[in-house]
Amino acid sequence: MTSTMVESSVTARACANIALVKYWGKRDSALNLPAAGSLSLTLDALVTETTVTFDPALAADEIELDGSPADARRATEFLRRVRLRAGIATHARVVSRNDFPTASGLASSASGFAALALAASRAAGLDLDARALSALARHGSGSAARSIFGGFVRMHAGPTDAEAFAEPVTSPLLDKVRMVIAIVGGGAPKSHGSRDAMEHTAQTSPYYRAWLELVPKDLAVAEAALARGDLAALGEVAEANALAMHCSAMAARPAIHYWQPTSLALLAEVRGLRECGVSAWATMDAGPHVKILTTVDEAERVQAAVRVVDGVTAVTISAPGGPATIVA
């Protein structure tokens, strides 16, 4: 049974996260269950702020993203889950803004749906614990489950809906790391959305099965590196894992190709920095931008080196970000 409610509004803030070991693929699209686990670092330089207002006067959900009306279908399906859990029928007005390029390969869906999950659940009268909130956020975006938490975060793949959630991972590296984010081509929207690209890769890439077999091994290496505070081991597996993910996508038929010439130049620059003794390892998501894992002391040197690569339009140094929070 559903109930009506008076207008209720909540604003939440969440940071995007960058996967160091990626999941790239779903095993259940309806429940948005990942095909494998993953491990990420939440970043304080990539922030989404979202206000959800449940308003009895609305005849349908209204979505505004970065100051313009947005396609409401994905958010409405997510809000339907919230309403069902809360036992309400009221539609919502959602106003969301990213302080970084949207839909370009910088995990805006992660911070966006994490902020939406927190704001919508609270505005609907729910008080979910962190695990339940993470599982809820996953229904909007697989990586959003990780953005509920700050720092290093481990995503569990299941096997059930309730068991596919993320949780924070402690590590002596947390206070020592930075992520240098090199934006390629101004942060224009990407041509292949992550969801469709994952599905296409799973269906057509001859390398996809090998990718799925690799992820648990990479997770074990990454978790051991975090536990003993070994940044070099973490960086090496993160860079290798990202390249393997993109290879599986590029082997799809037709190919899913996110890299641009600038992306390749940045990868070469990072290798050159390592040859000069700099702690720097690259990772890439579903987009052309390159994120470089490094140390607090070396972040500015890395930033200066990649800033001059042709085609790089902005470079940001990010510290680890905190968990999703209510701000109003």
N, C-alpha and C positions, 0 to 999 in steps of 0.2 A: 504494500500500500504506500502511495506517495502522499506528501503533505505540501501545503503552500508554506511560504516563508516571507518574512519582511525583507526588504532590501539589505543585503549584507555585502561588504566590500573589504578585501584584504589585498595588500601589496607584498610581494615576495621578491627576493633577489637571489640569483644563483650564478655561479661561474661555470664556464665551459670547461671541459676536460679534454686532454689529448691522450689517446691510448698509446701506451708503450708496448703492450702486447695486444693485438687487435682481434676482434671476433669475426668480422666480415662474413656475414651469412646468417640466415635464420633457419631454424629447424621447424618452426611453426609460425607462419605469418599471421594467423588469426590472433594468437596470443602474444605475438612479437617476442618469441623465445629465441635467444641467440643460439647459433650452432656450436659455439664454444665459449669458454670463459674469456676474460680479458683483464688487463691491468692498466691503470691510467694515473695521470697527475692532473689534479684540478688547478686551474690558473687564475690568478687574481686580476689579470689584465683583460680578460674576456668576460664581460658581465651582461646579464639580461635582468631587466626589472619588469615585472608583470603585475598588473592589477586586475583582479577578477571581482566583478560585481554581479551578484545574483539579484535580478530585478523583476518582480512580478509583472511589470508593465511590458516586458519584452515578449514578442511573439516567436522569436527565434534567437539563437546565439549570434552575437555580433563580435567580430574579431578585427582588431586594428593592430598592425605590425609596423613599427618604425614610421608611424604617422600616416599610414595609408590603410584603407580597407584590405583585408587579406582573405584568401580562400578559407572558408570556415569548416570545410568538411573534416579535416584531420583533428582539429581542436574540438569540434562538436562531438565526434565519436569519443574522444577522451573525456569530455565533460559529461557525456551520457553515462560513462562508468562511474564518475563521481556522484552524479545524481542518483544512480541506482543504489550505490552504497549508502548514501546519506538519506535515502527515502524521500526525496524532494522531486518536484517537477519543474521548478523555476529555471528559466533560461538565464544566460549570463552574458555580460559585456566584458570582453577581454581586451585590455590595452597593454601591449608588450613592446619593449624597445631594447635593441641590442646596442652596446657601445662599440661594436666592431662589425665588419661586413657580414651580412646575412646570407646563408645558403651558398657559401663560396668555398667550403672546406675547412672552416674554423670551428666546427662543432656547435653552431648556433642552435641546432635542434636539441642538443644535450642540455645547455643552460636554459633554453626556452621551455622545454617540457618539465624540467626540474622545478623551475619557478612556477609554472602553471600548476603542477601537481600540488605544491605546497600552498599556493594562494587559493586555488579552487577548493581543496579539501578543507582548509580552515574556514573559508567563506561559507561553505556548505554545512558547517557545524561539526566536521570530523576532526578528531585529534589522533592521527595515526602515528605509531612509533616509526623510527627511522627505517627499519627493515620493510615495513608495510608501505611506507611512502616511496621507498626505492622501487619496490615491485610495481607500485602504481605508476610511477614515472616511466618505467620501462615500456608500458603500453603505448606511450606517446612516441618514444624514441629509445632504442636499446641503450644508447650511451647516456641518456638522461638519468638512468638508474644510478650511474656513478657520480653525477653532478649533485646529488643530494648531499654528498660528503666532501670534505676538504682533503687536501694532501694526496697521498698515494691511496688508490682505491682498487679493490679486487672485486670483479663481477663474477658471480656464479651463474652457470648456464641452466641450472634446473636440478632435477628433471621436471618438476611441476611448476605451475604458474607461481605459486607462493614461494617456491624455493629458488626462483630466478631473481636474485636481488644482489645488491652490492654492499660492501662494508669497507671501512677504512683499514689501512695497513700501516702499522707503526714502523718507522725506520730511522736510524741515525742520519740518513741522508737528507731528511726533509728540510732541515735548516741550512743545508749546504748547496742545494741545487737551484738553478734558474733555467727557464726556457726562453730562448731567443726566437721570436716569431718573425719570419721574413715573409712579407706579403708580396705576392707576384701578381702583376697586372691590375693593380688597384682594387683587388677584392671583388671582381665582377662575379655574378652568380654563375655556378658551374653548369655544364651542359647535361650531366648525368646525375640525377638524385641518388643518394646513397642506397635507399631501399630498392629501387629498381635495378641499380647496378649490382647489388649483392645477389639479387634473385637471378639476374642474367648470368652472372659469373658462376653461381652454383649449378645452373642448368646447362651451361655450354663450355665451361673451361675444363680442358683435360688436366689441369693442375689443381683443380679445386679439392679433390680428395687428399692430395698430398698436403695442401694447405691445412686442412682440418686435422691431419695427423701431426702436423708440426706444432700447432698452437699449445697443446698441453705441455710439450717439452719446453717450449720457450717460456711458458708461465712458470714452470718449476725453476728454470735458471733465473728468471727475473725475481721471483720471490726469495730465492736464496741470496741473491745479490742485495736485495733490500734488507734482509735480516742481518747481514754482516757488514752493511754499509759500503759496498763495493760499487762505486759509480761506474768504473770502467766496464765491469761485467754487465751492469744494467744497460749502459749505453750501447754496448756491442750487440746485445740481444734485441734491444729496441730498434736499432737501425736495420739489422738483418730481418727482423719480423716485418717491418714496414715494406722493405723491398720485396719480400716474399708475397705479401698481400697484393701489392701492385702488379707483380708478375702474374699472379693468378687471374687478376682482372684483365691484364693486357692479353692474356691467352684466350680470353672468352671470344666467341665468334658471333657477331663482330666484336672487335676489341673494345674494352672500356679503358680509355686512355686519358688520365688526368694530368700527366706531366706536360710541361711546356719547356722550351729551351732554357728558360731561366731556372726552372726547377733542376735541370741537369747540371747547370753551371753552379748552383748552390750546393748540390751534393758533392761536386768536385771540390768546391771551396772548403767544405767541412772536412773532407779527406785531407786536403792540404794543410789545414789547421792542425789536425792530429799528427801529421808528419812533422810538424814544427813543435810538437810537445804540448799542444793545447788540448784540454779535456773538452771534446765536442763531438756529439753524435747526432745524426739527423733522423727525423721521422716525418712521415707524410700521411695525411688522411685522404679522404675522397675529394681532392682538390689539388691545385698546383703549388700551394704554399708549403714552405719548408720550416719545420720547427726544430730547434737545435737544443738538445739537452747539454747543459754545461754547469759550471760552478759559479758561486757568487763572485769569486775573485776574477774569473775569466770572462764573465758575461759581456762586459763592455768591449773587450778585445774582439770577441766573436761578433758583436753587433757592428763594430766598425768595419770588420772584414767583409761581412755579407751586405752591408749597406751599399757598397760601391759595385756590386754585381749588376750588370745591365738587366733591366726589367724588374728589379726590386723597387717597389713604390713606398714601402714603409717597413720599419723594423722596430719591434717592441721587446723589451726585456720584461719577463713576467716572473714574479715570485709564486710559490704555491698558493693557491686560493683556499678559502674556507668553505664551510658547508652552506647549503641553502638556508636563508633566514627570512623571517618576517620583518619588514621594515615599516609597515603602517597597517 
